[in-house]
Amino acid sequence: MQDDKLKYYFAYSEEDYRYFIAIYLYKYVSFDKKYDKIFFDDISYFRKVIYKEIKEEYMSEIESVSKRIKKAELDFMDETLNILVILMVVSHKRERKNFNLNIENTEILEKRQEYLQLKNFFPDFTNINLLFFTDYLFRISRDEKDVFVKFKNWLDISIAIIKIVRIFEIESKVDLKNIDVFLDKIFYYIKPLIFRTKRKIKLKNSILKDVKDLYPTIFNFLKKNFYYLEEVINEKVSDEEIAYLVPFFYKALQNNNKINKKGILVTTYKENIALFLKEDIETEFLIDIDKILTLKSFEQIEKKLDDYDYILTTFSVENDFVKEIKHTKIIELNPILTEKDIKKLENAGLKKNKKIKMTTLLKVILENSSDVNVKKLINSLDEAFSEKIYNDIDKNKFSLGNFLKQENVFKVNLSSFEEILDKFSNLSFLQKSDINDIINRVANNNFYSYLGFKIGIIFHKLNTKNSQDSTLIAINEREIDINSKKINTIILINSNCEKKYRGIIYNFVKLFFLNNEFSFNNNRLSIYDYLISNI
């Protein structure tokens, strides 16, 4: 295949070489029902002869493999399977000359359904080839299982995407609702985007023109800020790939632009009572209460009150303070919502919420059904009837207070990362084996971490049996060096924790993106209150 568009790189690995040939062919092979068409980008006689040879060599095998692929139960887009067919044909030919394939994570790949299907329908292919094809499907698919083996720098990738989302929130002047659901949708697409970008696979079915016409502002925003991800993966992402993300951001913004008012709840009562009151108010009215504050925490954010439509309190507020608040309504309520309180909120301009409570709906369904996957049911109901159901189950499940205990926040003055970890060992659930493992991994730069903004986020599988102990924070009075980065706040997240990791990481990105600096004059209770009230 002598062609001025083809360049030979002698340093290619066998894997790279197979992808290079397959993707080159994919540009010219157009699959129809018969799988027998090749279109040419040049009609010169020389190229016609060459492409005729290519067609004779590859097309009969492509047709044979594609017919068998149809029989396998592979739940992938046609474009993904078309590339697989060509990759299989190329690999079959290459295998006669070269067996030097290096496949990682074979123990995971062998357990996947795709591998079992391919093994069943393609017994004439060697096992190493079948693993190679399974690896392709795994890396290009939108499958969120086995997160650690997809990319060695997955935490940097996660934070890069969350930064883009956070800047979008800041520029749009919103805090997106159901952030966990939104992040799931974005990351669902990011994994294949990275794979295609690195392998130079161009999308044939582009929506770029339509997106530029319909959502130019969001597209231009993403194009401008996508360098966060591009710097991590060391690749330039095409406009066609970015375009596919635009509708997700548009829909998230539309969901946020509904008529819900924004409020905070300030109370002197215990957290469980405050949460009960918050849920009752949000169930009755179209309002999002995004913070529950103590009186002390409330005093610290007085200057930010213009962001809220309502301040709801369980105590009397001094008249002088009321006069200072010009644009926000202050309403005093009972700790248990009464009919009188409901009337008071209606008179203050809040609209009644006509949505059905998720817990109420589930109760009826489960009383009349058996053997139901509750988690799947909740997700399905949430997606299908988001306009009619109020999800009181998932609301604020990623607020910082859900996964950070006061006793797991430390204020220290130590000279090294090792000393801080030893301090963790003495004062928390962290075990000595965890300390040694983390230190060894850090020394070899082989650990899941994000280091930046003087913050170090470390994600590690800990030996603790208590899944509720999910996060530790150490705020050091002096900067320490970790892998040539100056850090004074260390956040250690247990990968065994029950909460989804993205929601936890999102909260911390949200915090350090505000460039907050902790005052070391405060005790750790004050630091904990600060974290709770600012994330």
BELJOGI-V529108 format. One record per pair of residues at least 12 apart in sequence whose ideal C-beta (glycine too) atoms are under 7 Angstrom apart, sorted by the first residue. I is the first residue (numbers start at 1). J is the second residue. If there is no record, write none. Layout:
i;j
I;J
I;J
//
This chain:
i;j
1;50
1;54
6;24
13;102
14;98
14;100
14;101
15;101
15;102
18;87
18;90
18;91
18;94
19;199
21;90
22;83
22;86
22;87
22;90
23;199
23;200
23;201
25;58
25;86
26;83
26;86
28;40
28;51
29;62
29;86
31;82
35;62
35;63
35;66
36;59
36;63
38;51
38;55
58;89
61;89
62;85
62;86
62;89
65;85
65;88
65;89
66;85
68;121
68;122
69;81
69;84
69;85
71;121
72;117
72;118
72;121
73;117
74;114
74;117
76;137
76;141
79;204
79;205
80;140
83;201
84;133
84;136
84;137
87;133
87;136
88;133
91;129
91;132
92;125
95;126
95;129
101;128
101;132
103;128
103;131
103;132
103;135
105;149
106;131
108;146
108;149
109;131
109;134
109;135
109;138
112;134
112;138
114;134
114;137
115;130
115;131
115;134
118;130
118;133
118;134
139;195
140;192
140;195
140;196
141;192
142;188
142;189
142;191
142;192
144;187
144;188
150;191
153;232
154;448
155;448
155;449
155;450
155;459
156;232
156;450
157;229
157;232
158;502
158;505
159;450
159;505
159;509
160;228
160;229
160;232
161;186
161;187
161;190
161;229
162;505
162;506
162;509
163;228
163;509
163;513
164;225
164;226
164;228
164;229
165;183
165;186
166;509
166;510
166;513
167;225
168;221
168;249
171;221
172;253
174;256
175;290
176;252
176;256
177;255
177;256
179;398
179;503
179;506
180;398
180;500
180;502
180;503
182;252
183;502
183;506
185;248
186;245
186;248
189;244
189;245
193;237
193;241
194;233
196;241
197;233
197;235
197;237
197;241
198;233
198;235
203;240
203;241
206;240
206;243
207;243
207;244
208;239
208;240
208;243
211;243
211;246
215;246
215;250
218;246
218;249
218;250
219;242
219;243
219;246
222;242
222;245
222;246
222;249
223;239
223;242
226;242
259;286
259;351
260;286
260;287
260;288
261;286
261;287
261;309
261;310
261;350
262;288
262;290
262;307
262;308
262;309
263;287
263;289
263;308
263;309
263;310
263;311
263;312
264;289
264;290
264;291
264;293
264;308
264;311
265;277
265;278
265;289
265;292
265;312
266;293
266;295
266;298
266;311
266;313
267;292
267;314
268;295
268;314
268;315
269;314
269;335
273;335
274;292
277;335
277;337
278;292
279;392
280;337
281;312
281;337
283;353
283;357
283;390
283;392
284;342
284;352
284;353
285;345
285;350
285;351
285;352
285;353
286;350
286;351
286;353
287;310
287;350
291;533
293;533
294;529
296;529
297;529
297;533
300;533
301;533
305;325
305;328
306;327
306;328
308;328
309;328
309;329
310;328
310;329
310;331
311;328
311;330
312;331
312;333
313;330
313;332
314;333
314;335
316;332
317;330
317;332
329;348
331;344
331;345
331;348
353;390
355;388
355;389
355;390
356;388
356;389
356;390
357;390
357;392
358;378
358;381
358;389
358;390
358;391
358;392
358;393
359;392
359;393
361;381
361;389
378;393
398;499
398;503
398;504
398;506
398;507
400;507
400;531
400;532
400;535
401;532
402;499
403;470
403;471
403;497
403;499
403;504
404;471
404;473
404;531
406;525
406;528
408;428
408;469
408;471
408;472
408;473
409;473
409;524
409;527
409;528
410;423
410;427
410;473
410;474
410;524
411;475
411;520
411;524
411;527
412;474
412;476
413;476
413;477
413;478
414;476
415;480
416;480
417;442
417;480
417;482
418;439
420;474
420;476
420;490
421;435
421;438
421;439
422;435
424;472
424;474
428;472
429;464
429;466
429;469
430;462
430;472
431;463
433;463
434;462
434;463
438;458
438;460
442;482
442;483
445;483
447;460
448;460
451;482
451;483
451;485
451;487
453;512
454;479
454;486
454;487
454;488
454;489
455;487
455;489
455;491
455;512
456;482
456;487
456;490
456;491
457;491
457;493
457;505
457;508
458;490
458;491
458;492
459;493
459;495
459;501
460;492
460;495
461;495
461;496
462;494
462;496
464;494
467;496
467;497
467;498
469;494
470;493
470;494
470;497
470;499
471;491
471;492
471;493
471;494
471;504
472;492
473;491
474;490
475;488
475;489
475;518
475;527
476;488
477;520
491;508
507;535
510;535
511;534
511;535
516;534
//
